[in-house]
Amino acid sequence: MGAVMFVARLDAAPREMVQDPHFEHGFQLLAPAPGRAVVTGVLAGWKSGPPRWKLAQWSSRHPLATNAAQATGEILVYSNAAKSVVLHRRAKTGEVELMLAVAGSVEYDGKARRANEAWVHLLAEQTFTNPPALVEVERLELVFEARLLYSRKVTTPDYNPSLHAAQFLMYFTVQNLNRQSSGYGKYLWFGVPIYDDRELHPKGHQAPDTGTGMFIYNPPAAAYTQGTLHEGGWVKFEADILPLMCEGLRAAWKRGFLTESTNFSDYRITGMNVGWEVPGIFDVSAVLRGLSLKAGLKAEPSRVGIRGGSSDSPH
């Protein structure tokens, strides 16, 4: 077999996967009924053009309205009694901080949810454009900072920490996009645990998702940071998440999920969401800034050479 000559790609510079990481185009607002993404309007940002982000408010009893904006210079506020979305643009750097807040005391009206009942979400989400296959990527560098502003629990006689909690989370979908595969469209939920009221350093988690039927794989928070939002300051999260995603797919296959294809070349990172899931009676607020997910693409074999080795796994 001839030697393979590798050359740098023309697009060898890391590719930013996140569109509008400063949220300057605002959000498409989604209706609260889960199951279908129905756009009800736009929460405008500072820049014109279609929003790259959607704002999900699943299972909320108090949906936001698109006319609820309050603008003061470099601050945009969309809020009601149950939730708030605040965009704060720093004049010197142009960086935007996104604040998401949920008032569980209003959403639940003082009544703790029962098992199998839906819970409130407030999530910024987007779909990635033309994502590369995992085997085409050398590294996936995730970076962001987060800060907890407050987390206040309303304790009721039936409070159960296994049911009633407040979590600030980030999820990516790792999806089979091979149209020739019987598993086309199925995906892995790959998570980044940012804050959990029950743990200083959230542990790893693997389980089927009751809502979508897909598999959830969350490495522990220690895979991204040694800090904790419980201390109130800014915490930086940073990691190459490609090997972690590969571990997540292997874990899903081992548990009997996504077994229609166990070839990494069929899977791509198709989107993300970040924000609050509040299954308990908590009033919470957190801020996110500096979000980036950069894909370092592999070098390609020269046309003169011969492609060698397996493409079944990026690692």
Residue frames relative to the residue before (quaternion, step in Angstrom):
aa qw qx qy qz dx dy dz
M 1.0000 0.0000 0.0000 0.0000 0.00 0.00 0.00
G 0.4595 -0.7077 0.4619 0.2733 3.58 -0.85 0.92
A 0.5934 -0.5684 0.4318 0.3721 3.52 -1.24 0.43
V 0.3664 -0.7135 0.5539 0.2232 3.55 -1.15 0.66
M 0.1923 -0.7755 0.5932 0.0990 3.56 -0.78 1.04
F 0.1780 -0.8032 0.5622 0.0840 3.58 -0.60 1.14
V 0.0945 -0.7749 0.6233 0.0451 3.53 -1.04 0.81
A 0.5597 -0.5972 0.4429 0.3659 3.57 -1.15 0.54
R 0.4906 -0.6439 0.4960 0.3141 3.56 -1.05 0.72
L 0.5695 -0.5722 0.4549 0.3759 3.56 -1.18 0.49
D 0.7396 0.3351 -0.1933 0.5507 3.58 1.18 -0.63
A 0.1647 0.8514 -0.4852 0.1122 3.57 1.09 0.76
A 0.5382 0.6034 -0.4225 0.4096 3.62 1.18 -0.39
P 0.5854 -0.5900 0.4045 0.3814 3.62 -0.97 0.76
R 0.3133 -0.7631 0.5445 0.1519 3.54 -0.98 0.91
E 0.3531 -0.7274 0.5503 0.2084 3.57 -0.79 1.02
M 0.2951 -0.7845 0.5270 0.1407 3.55 -0.65 1.16
V 0.6745 0.5032 -0.2979 0.4508 3.59 1.03 -0.74
Q 0.2561 -0.7536 0.5898 0.1364 3.55 -0.81 1.03
D 0.8425 0.0343 -0.0716 0.5328 3.56 -0.98 0.92
P 0.0184 0.8504 -0.5252 0.0239 3.61 0.66 1.07
H 0.6804 0.4548 -0.2939 0.4938 3.60 1.26 -0.25
F 0.4491 -0.7416 0.4197 0.2687 3.61 1.29 0.30
E 0.3239 0.8034 -0.4595 0.1961 3.60 1.20 0.42
H 0.6653 0.4744 -0.3074 0.4877 3.61 1.21 -0.35
G 0.5308 -0.6598 0.3954 0.3557 3.58 1.27 0.09
F 0.5114 -0.6434 0.4992 0.2743 3.55 -1.29 -0.47
Q 0.3552 -0.6101 0.6451 0.2925 3.48 -1.35 0.40
L 0.2961 -0.7718 0.5408 0.1555 3.58 -0.77 1.04
L 0.2364 -0.7894 0.5568 0.1044 3.56 -0.82 1.06
A 0.5425 -0.6052 0.4779 0.3332 3.54 -1.16 0.66
P 0.5617 -0.6667 0.3809 0.3080 3.61 -1.04 0.70
A 0.5557 0.6140 -0.4139 0.3780 3.63 1.12 -0.39
P 0.3562 -0.7540 0.5055 0.2217 3.63 -0.58 1.10
G 0.6191 0.5681 -0.4100 0.3548 3.53 -1.31 0.40
R 0.7936 0.0431 -0.0100 0.6068 3.59 1.03 -0.77
A 0.3589 -0.7269 0.5462 0.2110 3.56 -0.99 0.87
V 0.0287 0.8094 -0.5801 0.0862 3.56 -0.03 1.34
V 0.2866 -0.7725 0.5466 0.1496 3.58 -0.58 1.18
T 0.1744 -0.8131 0.5516 0.0646 3.57 -0.76 1.08
G 0.7864 -0.1821 0.1252 0.5768 3.59 1.24 -0.19
V 0.4716 -0.6579 0.5160 0.2803 3.55 -1.33 -0.23
L 0.2361 -0.6964 0.6578 0.1632 3.53 -1.12 0.82
A 0.2938 -0.8188 0.4681 0.1552 3.55 -0.09 1.33
G 0.2783 -0.7252 0.6049 0.1755 3.53 -1.21 0.68
W 0.7279 -0.4034 0.3003 0.4661 3.57 -1.17 -0.53
K 0.7421 0.3801 -0.2099 0.5106 3.58 1.13 -0.59
S 0.4609 -0.6691 0.5089 0.2845 3.56 -1.13 0.68
G 0.5484 0.5916 -0.4592 0.3721 3.55 -1.28 0.17
P 0.6528 -0.5426 0.3501 0.3960 3.59 -1.19 0.44
P 0.5011 -0.6460 0.4771 0.3224 3.61 -0.98 0.76
R 0.3794 -0.7023 0.5580 0.2267 3.54 -1.16 0.69
W 0.7199 0.4064 -0.2172 0.5191 3.55 1.25 -0.47
K 0.2202 -0.7025 0.6518 0.1823 3.51 -1.36 0.41
L 0.2437 -0.7407 0.6023 0.1709 3.56 -1.20 0.49
A 0.1571 -0.8015 0.5750 0.0474 3.56 -0.53 1.24
Q 0.0527 -0.7826 0.6203 0.0000 3.56 -0.98 0.92
W 0.0036 -0.8641 0.5032 -0.0149 3.53 0.96 0.98
S 0.8799 0.0843 -0.0965 0.4576 3.52 -1.15 0.90
S 0.3973 0.6995 -0.4969 0.3254 3.57 1.15 0.51
R 0.3517 -0.7233 0.5568 0.2078 3.56 -1.08 0.78
H 0.7439 0.3112 -0.1724 0.5658 3.57 1.31 -0.20
P 0.0839 -0.8451 0.5260 0.0459 3.61 0.42 1.17
L 0.5321 -0.6124 0.4844 0.3274 3.53 -1.18 0.62
A 0.2970 -0.7203 0.5955 0.1957 3.53 -1.29 0.44
T 0.5261 -0.6622 0.4320 0.3132 3.58 -1.02 0.75
N 0.6879 0.4644 -0.2892 0.4769 3.61 1.19 -0.36
A 0.4954 0.6925 -0.4035 0.3351 3.59 1.25 0.29
A 0.3977 0.7562 -0.4566 0.2479 3.61 1.22 0.21
Q 0.0741 -0.7287 0.6781 0.0611 3.49 -1.26 0.69
A 0.0875 -0.8214 0.5636 0.0078 3.58 -0.55 1.15
T 0.0437 0.7690 -0.6352 0.0575 3.54 -0.93 1.00
G 0.8155 -0.1862 0.0959 0.5396 3.57 -0.10 1.26
E 0.8259 -0.1644 0.1666 0.5129 3.55 -0.58 -1.20
I 0.6296 0.5050 -0.3415 0.4817 3.60 1.20 0.43
L 0.0786 -0.7620 0.6420 0.0318 3.55 -0.99 0.97
V 0.0657 -0.8063 0.5879 -0.0050 3.58 -0.86 0.98
Y 0.0208 -0.7397 0.6726 0.0042 3.54 -0.99 1.01
S 0.2000 0.8110 -0.5162 0.1891 3.59 -0.49 1.10
N 0.0177 -0.7247 0.6836 0.0841 3.47 -1.45 0.22
A 0.7784 -0.3555 0.2220 0.4673 3.58 -1.22 -0.21
A 0.7580 0.4251 -0.1971 0.4537 3.58 1.12 -0.66
K 0.8241 0.0398 0.0023 0.5650 3.60 1.12 -0.42
S 0.1349 -0.7789 0.6081 0.0727 3.53 -1.31 0.44
V 0.0893 -0.7363 0.6682 0.0588 3.51 -1.24 0.69
V 0.0078 0.8116 -0.5810 0.0604 3.57 -0.58 1.17
L 0.1245 -0.7602 0.6349 0.0585 3.55 -0.97 0.96
H 0.0383 -0.8018 0.5958 -0.0278 3.56 -0.69 1.15
R 0.1362 -0.8090 0.5702 0.0425 3.56 -0.47 1.23
R 0.3465 -0.7441 0.5409 0.1836 3.55 -0.74 1.15
A 0.4532 -0.7356 0.4340 0.2553 3.56 -0.56 1.17
K 0.6952 0.4980 -0.2923 0.4281 3.61 0.91 -0.85
T 0.8004 0.3018 -0.1379 0.4993 3.59 0.91 -0.89
G 0.4039 -0.7091 0.4785 0.3243 3.59 1.15 -0.53
E 0.4843 0.6661 -0.4373 0.3613 3.59 1.28 -0.08
V 0.2398 -0.7769 0.5715 0.1109 3.53 -1.05 0.85
E 0.2147 -0.7422 0.6225 0.1244 3.54 -1.02 0.89
L 0.2123 -0.7689 0.5953 0.0972 3.55 -0.93 1.01
M 0.0965 -0.7849 0.6113 0.0307 3.57 -0.71 1.11
L 0.0617 -0.7746 0.6294 0.0049 3.55 -0.92 1.01
A 0.0099 0.8067 -0.5889 0.0484 3.58 -0.80 1.01
V 0.0938 -0.7709 0.6293 0.0305 3.55 -1.12 0.81
A 0.2080 -0.7495 0.6163 0.1230 3.56 -0.98 0.90
G 0.2145 -0.8117 0.5345 0.0969 3.56 -0.02 1.31
S 0.5858 0.5839 -0.3741 0.4194 3.58 1.11 -0.57
V 0.6682 0.4547 -0.2870 0.5143 3.58 1.19 -0.57
E 0.6613 0.5345 -0.3097 0.4254 3.57 0.88 -0.98
Y 0.7841 0.3268 -0.1663 0.5008 3.58 0.90 -0.91
D 0.3156 -0.7889 0.4772 0.2243 3.57 1.31 -0.10
G 0.7199 -0.4835 0.2425 0.4349 3.55 1.01 0.89
K 0.6437 0.5069 -0.3208 0.4753 3.61 1.28 0.02
A 0.3783 -0.7457 0.5029 0.2189 3.58 -0.54 1.15
R 0.4815 -0.6660 0.4871 0.2954 3.56 -0.98 0.87
R 0.3868 -0.7045 0.5482 0.2312 3.56 -1.21 0.56
A 0.6803 -0.4575 0.3657 0.4406 3.54 -1.30 0.25
N 0.8230 0.2138 -0.2155 0.4802 3.54 -1.13 0.89
E 0.5515 0.5587 -0.4258 0.4499 3.59 1.22 0.21
A 0.5607 -0.6205 0.4350 0.3337 3.57 -1.10 0.73
W 0.1916 -0.7736 0.5907 0.1264 3.55 -1.25 0.43
V 0.6319 -0.5872 0.3830 0.3303 3.52 -1.29 0.50
H 0.0894 -0.7633 0.6388 0.0366 3.55 -1.11 0.85
L 0.0180 0.7355 -0.6753 -0.0512 3.56 -1.32 0.43
L 0.1185 0.8374 -0.5002 0.1856 3.55 -0.05 1.39
A 0.2613 -0.6874 0.6517 0.1854 3.53 -1.14 0.76
E 0.0485 0.8254 -0.5573 0.0760 3.59 -0.72 1.02
Q 0.0233 0.7951 -0.6060 -0.0029 3.55 -1.22 0.47
T 0.3863 -0.6774 0.5772 0.2424 3.52 -1.36 0.44
F 0.4012 -0.7245 0.5071 0.2388 3.60 -0.88 0.90
T 0.4007 -0.7145 0.5303 0.2182 3.56 -1.16 0.68
N 0.8583 -0.0712 0.0142 0.5080 3.58 -0.87 1.05
P 0.0790 0.8297 -0.5493 0.0602 3.63 0.67 0.98
P 0.4553 -0.6779 0.4955 0.2959 3.61 -1.01 0.71
A 0.5559 -0.5638 0.4809 0.3766 3.57 -1.27 0.37
L 0.6318 -0.5533 0.3749 0.3927 3.59 -1.11 0.60
V 0.6687 0.5095 -0.3148 0.4406 3.61 1.00 -0.74
E 0.6347 0.5245 -0.3329 0.4596 3.61 1.23 -0.22
V 0.6773 0.5049 -0.2621 0.4666 3.56 1.31 -0.24
E 0.3348 -0.7385 0.5566 0.1809 3.54 -1.02 0.89
R 0.7904 -0.0271 0.0625 0.6088 3.55 1.04 -0.88
L 0.1336 -0.7472 0.6429 0.1027 3.55 -1.28 0.49
E 0.0916 -0.8477 0.5225 0.0035 3.53 0.02 1.34
L 0.0977 -0.7908 0.6041 0.0067 3.55 -0.51 1.27
V 0.0738 0.7783 -0.6182 0.0816 3.56 -0.93 0.99
F 0.2778 0.7211 -0.6190 0.1404 3.55 -1.10 0.75
E 0.2773 -0.7199 0.6007 0.2095 3.55 -1.35 0.13
A 0.0619 -0.7938 0.6048 0.0120 3.55 -1.12 0.70
R 0.0662 -0.7846 0.6162 0.0170 3.52 -1.21 0.60
L 0.3211 -0.7226 0.5814 0.1914 3.56 -0.99 0.88
L 0.2735 -0.7609 0.5672 0.1565 3.57 -0.82 1.00
Y 0.7619 -0.2273 0.1325 0.5919 3.57 1.00 -0.80
S 0.0237 -0.7512 0.6592 0.0246 3.52 -1.34 0.46
R 0.0357 0.8204 -0.5630 0.0937 3.55 -0.33 1.30
K 0.2448 -0.7964 0.5441 0.0984 3.55 -0.66 1.15
V 0.2109 -0.7215 0.6448 0.1383 3.54 -1.13 0.81
T 0.1920 -0.8169 0.5378 0.0809 3.57 -0.36 1.25
T 0.1054 -0.7750 0.6223 0.0318 3.54 -0.91 1.01
P 0.6788 -0.5000 0.3274 0.4266 3.63 -1.18 0.35
D 0.7446 0.3791 -0.2251 0.5012 3.61 1.08 -0.59
Y 0.2616 0.7790 -0.5247 0.2224 3.59 1.19 0.50
N 0.0240 0.7745 -0.6280 0.0721 3.56 -0.93 1.03
P 0.3809 -0.7678 0.4571 0.2376 3.64 -0.38 1.14
S 0.6120 0.5396 -0.3685 0.4456 3.60 1.15 -0.35
L 0.7285 0.3735 -0.2206 0.5303 3.59 1.28 -0.35
H 0.7897 0.3064 -0.1071 0.5206 3.53 1.01 -0.88
A 0.2486 0.7628 -0.5427 0.2487 3.54 -0.36 1.29
A 0.2433 -0.7126 0.6237 0.2099 3.53 -1.40 -0.11
Q 0.0177 0.8162 -0.5727 0.0741 3.56 -0.69 1.13
F 0.1711 -0.7289 0.6554 0.0996 3.53 -1.06 0.90
L 0.0191 0.8475 -0.5141 0.1311 3.54 -0.38 1.33
M 0.1670 -0.7256 0.6503 0.1512 3.51 -1.37 0.32
Y 0.0408 -0.8025 0.5952 0.0014 3.56 -0.97 0.91
F 0.1574 -0.7395 0.6465 0.1021 3.51 -1.24 0.69
T 0.3014 -0.7178 0.5913 0.2105 3.57 -1.16 0.60
V 0.1288 -0.7603 0.6354 0.0411 3.55 -0.87 1.07
Q 0.0182 -0.8870 0.4524 -0.0906 3.52 0.04 1.39
N 0.4485 -0.6462 0.5528 0.2751 3.53 -1.20 0.70
L 0.0100 -0.8243 0.5649 -0.0362 3.59 -0.48 1.22
N 0.4128 0.6682 -0.4983 0.3672 3.56 1.15 0.59
R 0.3378 -0.7877 0.4829 0.1794 3.57 -0.33 1.27
Q 0.6358 0.5230 -0.3324 0.4602 3.60 1.23 -0.35
S 0.6043 0.5696 -0.3430 0.4390 3.58 1.29 -0.18
S 0.4947 -0.6519 0.4846 0.3090 3.58 -1.04 0.74
G 0.6721 0.4738 -0.2948 0.4867 3.58 1.26 -0.27
Y 0.2744 0.7901 -0.5100 0.2007 3.59 1.25 0.29
G 0.7937 0.2969 -0.2423 0.4724 3.55 -0.89 1.02
K 0.6008 0.5544 -0.3726 0.4392 3.59 1.15 -0.41
Y 0.0890 -0.8334 0.5452 -0.0154 3.57 -1.06 0.69
L 0.4145 -0.6452 0.5875 0.2583 3.48 -1.47 0.25
W 0.2969 -0.6871 0.6273 0.2149 3.55 -1.13 0.73
F 0.0572 -0.7973 0.6008 0.0029 3.58 -0.53 1.18
G 0.1308 -0.8719 0.4717 0.0077 3.57 -0.46 1.23
V 0.1979 -0.7168 0.6560 0.1292 3.48 -1.38 0.52
P 0.2027 -0.8020 0.5479 0.1244 3.64 -0.29 1.17
I 0.1830 -0.8225 0.5343 0.0667 3.58 -0.41 1.25
Y 0.7898 -0.0843 0.0835 0.6018 3.59 0.94 -0.91
D 0.0317 0.7418 -0.6695 0.0239 3.52 -1.19 0.78
D 0.4662 -0.7122 0.4399 0.2862 3.60 -0.65 1.05
R 0.6866 0.5226 -0.2744 0.4245 3.60 1.17 -0.57
E 0.7949 0.2383 -0.0989 0.5492 3.59 1.22 -0.40
L 0.4759 -0.6523 0.5090 0.2982 3.56 -0.99 0.85
H 0.7771 0.1029 -0.0219 0.6205 3.55 1.01 -0.90
P 0.3261 -0.7867 0.4826 0.2044 3.62 -0.07 1.25
K 0.4069 -0.7156 0.5239 0.2188 3.54 -0.98 0.94
G 0.6334 -0.5108 0.4135 0.4085 3.55 -1.32 0.14
H 0.1089 -0.7946 0.5967 0.0271 3.54 -1.23 0.51
Q 0.0227 0.7707 -0.6357 0.0369 3.56 -1.00 0.92
A 0.3097 0.7411 -0.5440 0.2425 3.59 -0.73 1.05
P 0.5521 -0.5525 0.4815 0.3976 3.58 -1.23 0.30
D 0.3963 -0.6863 0.5573 0.2478 3.55 -1.17 0.65
T 0.4058 -0.7508 0.4673 0.2309 3.57 -0.56 1.16
G 0.6595 0.5362 -0.3151 0.4222 3.58 1.11 -0.61
T 0.8170 0.2558 -0.1031 0.5064 3.59 0.83 -1.00
G 0.4341 -0.7030 0.4571 0.3292 3.59 1.20 -0.41
M 0.5428 0.6000 -0.4045 0.4262 3.58 1.29 0.06
F 0.5361 -0.6336 0.4566 0.3204 3.59 -1.29 0.22
I 0.2683 -0.7493 0.5904 0.1340 3.56 -1.07 0.88
Y 0.0202 0.7742 -0.6324 0.0175 3.56 -0.98 0.91
N 0.0225 0.7970 -0.5992 0.0726 3.56 -0.50 1.27
P 0.2919 -0.7114 0.6069 0.2012 3.60 -0.64 1.01
P 0.5967 -0.5563 0.4094 0.4085 3.62 -1.14 0.33
A 0.6553 -0.5229 0.3732 0.3973 3.56 -1.22 0.48
A 0.5911 0.5979 -0.3598 0.4045 3.60 1.14 -0.63
A 0.5586 0.5900 -0.3961 0.4279 3.62 1.22 -0.25
Y 0.7605 0.3612 -0.1786 0.5091 3.58 1.23 -0.43
T 0.8159 -0.0060 0.0642 0.5746 3.58 1.06 -0.68
Q 0.3543 -0.6917 0.5777 0.2497 3.53 -1.32 0.34
G 0.5746 0.6048 -0.3685 0.4101 3.56 1.30 -0.11
T 0.2232 -0.7500 0.6015 0.1608 3.55 -1.36 0.01
L 0.4726 -0.6819 0.4810 0.2835 3.57 -0.96 0.84
H 0.5131 0.6628 -0.4137 0.3553 3.60 1.21 -0.33
E 0.6607 0.5214 -0.3113 0.4412 3.61 1.16 -0.47
G 0.5561 -0.6846 0.3450 0.3210 3.59 1.28 0.01
G 0.6648 0.5027 -0.3198 0.4506 3.62 1.17 -0.28
W 0.6699 -0.4541 0.3855 0.4431 3.53 -1.35 -0.05
V 0.1011 -0.7776 0.6196 0.0345 3.57 -0.98 0.90
K 0.2657 -0.7722 0.5596 0.1413 3.57 -0.83 1.01
F 0.1575 -0.7564 0.6312 0.0683 3.54 -0.98 0.98
E 0.1333 0.7987 -0.5671 0.1508 3.57 -0.78 1.02
A 0.2801 0.7497 -0.5615 0.2102 3.59 -0.82 0.98
D 0.4088 -0.5956 0.6143 0.3175 3.50 -1.38 0.32
I 0.1704 -0.8471 0.4979 0.0744 3.58 -0.23 1.25
L 0.4284 0.7183 -0.4672 0.2867 3.63 1.20 -0.06
P 0.7023 0.4310 -0.3084 0.4753 3.67 0.70 -0.86
L 0.6168 0.5398 -0.3498 0.4538 3.60 1.09 -0.59
M 0.6407 0.5098 -0.3218 0.4755 3.58 1.04 -0.74
C 0.6286 0.5224 -0.3353 0.4686 3.57 1.04 -0.75
E 0.6218 0.5193 -0.3334 0.4822 3.59 1.05 -0.74
G 0.6466 0.5352 -0.3173 0.4413 3.56 1.00 -0.80
L 0.6473 0.5011 -0.3194 0.4774 3.58 0.98 -0.79
R 0.6468 0.5092 -0.3277 0.4636 3.60 0.93 -0.83
A 0.6414 0.5156 -0.3269 0.4646 3.59 1.02 -0.78
A 0.6388 0.5180 -0.3258 0.4663 3.59 1.01 -0.79
W 0.6540 0.5112 -0.3187 0.4577 3.60 0.91 -0.89
K 0.6456 0.5322 -0.3163 0.4472 3.56 1.00 -0.87
R 0.7124 0.4287 -0.2439 0.4992 3.58 1.11 -0.70
G 0.6114 -0.6024 0.3415 0.3831 3.60 1.24 0.14
F 0.5592 0.5784 -0.3969 0.4419 3.59 1.25 0.36
L 0.8460 0.1684 -0.1373 0.4868 3.58 -1.19 0.66
T 0.3529 0.7806 -0.4611 0.2315 3.58 1.17 0.43
E 0.4354 0.6781 -0.4742 0.3545 3.61 1.24 0.04
S 0.7830 0.0259 -0.0358 0.6205 3.57 1.22 -0.51
T 0.0798 -0.7733 0.6279 0.0376 3.55 -0.91 0.98
N 0.4707 0.6410 -0.4456 0.4112 3.56 1.17 0.69
F 0.4258 -0.7336 0.4684 0.2473 3.57 -0.56 1.14
S 0.5890 0.5986 -0.3748 0.3930 3.61 1.10 -0.52
D 0.6281 0.5426 -0.3352 0.4458 3.61 1.22 -0.32
Y 0.7125 0.4895 -0.2362 0.4438 3.60 1.21 -0.45
R 0.0325 -0.7791 0.6254 -0.0285 3.52 -1.08 0.92
I 0.4568 -0.6435 0.5298 0.3107 3.59 -1.22 0.49
T 0.1295 -0.8718 0.4717 0.0263 3.55 -0.18 1.27
G 0.8236 -0.1070 0.0676 0.5528 3.62 1.13 -0.24
M 0.2203 -0.7704 0.5867 0.1170 3.54 -1.34 0.02
N 0.0390 -0.7477 0.6527 0.1158 3.50 -1.40 0.11
V 0.0539 -0.7833 0.6187 0.0270 3.55 -1.24 0.46
G 0.4887 0.6576 -0.4832 0.3086 3.55 -1.00 0.82
W 0.7383 -0.4452 0.3258 0.3882 3.51 -1.32 -0.46
E 0.0322 -0.6814 0.7275 0.0735 3.46 -1.35 0.67
V 0.0303 -0.8299 0.5537 -0.0619 3.56 -0.57 1.21
P 0.0279 -0.8319 0.5540 -0.0159 3.59 0.14 1.25
G 0.6991 0.4097 -0.2714 0.5194 3.60 1.27 -0.08
I 0.5778 -0.5593 0.4459 0.3930 3.57 -1.30 0.09
F 0.2522 0.7480 -0.5557 0.2607 3.53 0.08 1.38
D 0.2225 -0.6961 0.6598 0.1748 3.52 -1.23 0.63
V 0.0480 0.8400 -0.5248 0.1290 3.56 -0.42 1.26
S 0.0167 0.7757 -0.6308 0.0079 3.53 -1.28 0.52
A 0.0610 0.7873 -0.6099 0.0671 3.57 -0.97 0.90
V 0.2859 -0.7526 0.5778 0.1341 3.54 -1.28 0.57
L 0.1384 -0.7740 0.6156 0.0519 3.54 -1.12 0.83
R 0.1044 0.7860 -0.6067 0.0574 3.59 -1.08 0.71
G 0.8084 0.3341 -0.2113 0.4361 3.55 -1.34 0.25
L 0.2740 0.8004 -0.4996 0.1863 3.61 1.09 0.59
S 0.1611 0.7709 -0.6021 0.1314 3.57 -0.92 0.96
L 0.0037 0.7468 -0.6649 -0.0103 3.54 -1.16 0.76
K 0.0266 -0.8317 0.5529 -0.0430 3.56 -0.25 1.30
A 0.2365 -0.7681 0.5858 0.1042 3.53 -0.84 1.10
G 0.1925 -0.7577 0.6155 0.0999 3.55 -0.75 1.11
L 0.2502 -0.8087 0.5180 0.1225 3.57 -0.33 1.26
K 0.5323 -0.6424 0.4570 0.3084 3.54 -1.10 0.76
A 0.5478 -0.5477 0.5031 0.3830 3.53 -1.34 0.32
E 0.3530 -0.7370 0.5386 0.2054 3.57 -1.17 0.59
P 0.5249 -0.6095 0.4733 0.3591 3.60 -1.07 0.59
S 0.5248 -0.6189 0.4817 0.3310 3.54 -1.07 0.72
R 0.5718 -0.5910 0.4403 0.3605 3.57 -1.16 0.59
V 0.6142 0.5561 -0.3467 0.4396 3.60 1.19 -0.51
G 0.6904 0.4780 -0.2768 0.4672 3.55 1.08 -0.71
I 0.4525 -0.6449 0.5412 0.2940 3.50 -1.39 -0.14
R 0.4371 -0.6965 0.4999 0.2720 3.57 -0.81 1.00
G 0.0323 -0.8184 0.5735 -0.0151 3.58 -0.77 1.02
G 0.7101 0.4552 -0.3240 0.4284 3.57 -1.25 0.27
S 0.5811 -0.6004 0.4396 0.3296 3.53 -1.37 0.16
S 0.2637 -0.7498 0.5834 0.1672 3.55 -1.11 0.66
D 0.3969 0.7560 -0.4505 0.2606 3.55 1.25 0.27
S 0.8142 0.1049 -0.0394 0.5696 3.60 1.07 -0.56
P 0.4191 -0.7048 0.5090 0.2618 3.59 -0.96 0.84
H 0.7804 0.2230 -0.1312 0.5693 3.61 1.23 -0.29
